[in-house]
Amino acid sequence: MKVLFVCLGNICRSPSAEGVFREISSAQTDSAGTGGWHVGDPPYGPMLDAAARRGYDFSDLRARQFTAQDFQAFDLIIGMDAANIRDIEDLRPAGNETPVRLFTDYAETTMTEVPDPYYTRDFDGALDLIELCAKGLNDAIA
């Protein structure tokens, strides 16, 4: 199984989701952003720091932009919020049926999206939700 995690800039939520998920799953993973502002950049420093306090290291990841080719390359595409899902779907090639789901669909939570800690500054809260969703996703595809 190949899973792609997608957020806006690919420096906070989606690399965190990839980093957490690759620790608990044997699935192949990647992450991308719907915007291209941070292409080539490492994950955001405060996000890396919060993750490191929990034992995660995904400093090796670099931001890239989501493309229509990702629909062919992945078995499942996970968006962090509704705006990401809309942006992903806007690039869907005709006839492609790759599932696109919200990450929060995989957790028992009242949250309907993973809030962007770049703006909220709640890196630990984002990681709490990412860990919960990652576990649920892993259970769902196992």
C-alpha positions as CSV (number, residue, x, y, z in Angstrom):
1,M,0.0,0.0,0.0
2,K,1.3,3.5,-0.9
3,V,-0.2,6.3,1.1
4,L,0.3,10.1,0.4
5,F,-0.4,12.7,3.1
6,V,-1.4,16.2,1.8
7,C,-1.7,19.6,3.5
8,L,-1.3,23.1,2.3
9,G,2.5,23.8,2.4
10,N,3.9,20.3,3.2
11,I,6.0,21.7,6.2
12,C,3.8,20.9,9.2
13,R,0.8,18.5,9.1
14,S,1.5,16.2,6.1
15,P,5.2,15.6,6.9
16,S,4.2,15.0,10.5
17,A,1.5,12.5,9.4
18,E,4.1,10.8,7.2
19,G,6.7,10.7,10.0
20,V,4.3,9.3,12.6
21,F,2.7,6.8,10.2
22,R,5.9,5.4,8.9
23,E,6.8,4.6,12.5
24,I,3.8,2.3,12.9
25,S,3.1,1.0,9.4
26,S,4.8,-1.0,6.8
27,A,3.0,1.0,4.0
28,Q,5.1,3.1,1.7
29,T,4.6,6.8,2.5
30,D,5.1,10.3,1.1
31,S,3.7,13.7,1.7
32,A,3.0,16.8,-0.4
33,G,1.4,20.2,-0.3
34,T,-1.3,21.7,-2.5
35,G,0.8,24.9,-2.6
36,G,4.3,25.3,-3.9
37,W,5.7,28.0,-1.6
38,H,7.9,25.6,0.4
39,V,9.1,23.2,-2.3
40,G,12.5,21.8,-1.2
41,D,12.2,23.1,2.4
42,P,12.5,20.8,5.4
43,P,9.6,20.5,7.8
44,Y,8.9,23.6,10.0
45,G,11.3,23.9,12.9
46,P,8.8,24.1,15.7
47,M,6.9,21.1,14.3
48,L,10.2,19.1,14.2
49,D,10.9,20.1,17.8
50,A,7.5,19.0,19.0
51,A,7.8,15.7,17.2
52,A,11.3,15.2,18.5
53,R,10.0,15.5,22.1
54,R,7.8,12.4,21.2
55,G,10.7,10.5,19.6
56,Y,9.9,11.2,16.0
57,D,12.5,12.3,13.5
58,F,11.3,13.3,10.1
59,S,13.9,15.9,9.4
60,D,14.9,14.0,6.3
61,L,11.7,15.0,4.5
62,R,11.5,17.9,2.0
63,A,8.4,19.7,0.8
64,R,7.0,19.0,-2.6
65,Q,3.9,20.0,-4.4
66,F,1.0,17.6,-5.1
67,T,0.5,16.8,-8.8
68,A,-2.0,15.0,-10.9
69,Q,0.6,12.1,-11.3
70,D,0.2,11.4,-7.6
71,F,-3.2,9.8,-8.4
72,Q,-1.4,7.1,-10.4
73,A,1.5,6.7,-7.9
74,F,-0.5,6.2,-4.7
75,D,-3.2,3.8,-3.5
76,L,-4.7,6.2,-1.0
77,I,-4.4,10.0,-0.7
78,I,-5.1,11.6,2.7
79,G,-5.9,15.3,3.1
80,M,-5.6,17.2,6.3
81,D,-8.7,19.5,5.8
82,A,-11.6,20.1,3.4
83,A,-9.7,22.8,1.4
84,N,-6.9,20.3,0.8
85,I,-9.4,17.7,-0.4
86,R,-11.0,20.3,-2.8
87,D,-7.5,21.2,-4.2
88,I,-6.6,17.6,-4.6
89,E,-9.8,16.7,-6.4
90,D,-9.3,19.7,-8.7
91,L,-6.3,17.8,-10.2
92,R,-8.0,14.4,-10.4
93,P,-7.5,12.9,-13.9
94,A,-10.7,11.9,-15.7
95,G,-11.5,8.3,-14.9
96,N,-9.1,8.0,-11.9
97,E,-10.6,6.3,-8.9
98,T,-7.8,6.6,-6.3
99,P,-9.6,7.2,-2.9
100,V,-9.1,10.6,-1.3
101,R,-10.1,10.8,2.3
102,L,-9.8,13.2,5.3
103,F,-7.3,12.1,7.8
104,T,-9.8,12.6,10.6
105,D,-12.0,10.0,9.0
106,Y,-9.7,7.4,10.7
107,A,-10.2,8.6,14.2
108,E,-13.0,8.8,16.8
109,T,-12.9,12.5,17.2
110,T,-15.2,15.5,16.9
111,M,-12.5,17.2,14.8
112,T,-13.3,17.4,11.1
113,E,-9.8,18.4,10.1
114,V,-6.3,18.6,11.4
115,P,-5.8,22.3,12.3
116,D,-2.8,23.9,10.8
117,P,-0.2,24.5,13.6
118,Y,1.7,26.9,11.4
119,Y,-1.2,29.3,12.1
120,T,-2.6,28.0,15.4
121,R,0.9,27.4,17.0
122,D,-0.5,24.3,18.7
123,F,2.1,21.8,17.5
124,D,1.5,19.4,20.3
125,G,-2.3,19.4,19.8
126,A,-1.8,18.8,16.1
127,L,0.5,15.8,16.9
128,D,-2.0,14.4,19.3
129,L,-4.6,14.3,16.6
130,I,-2.1,13.1,14.0
131,E,-1.1,10.2,16.2
132,L,-4.8,9.2,16.8
133,C,-5.6,9.4,13.0
134,A,-2.4,7.5,12.1
135,K,-3.3,4.6,14.4
136,G,-6.8,4.5,13.0
137,L,-5.5,4.6,9.4
138,N,-3.0,1.8,10.2
139,D,-5.8,-0.3,11.7
140,A,-8.0,0.3,8.7
141,I,-5.5,-0.8,6.1
142,A,-3.9,-3.6,8.1
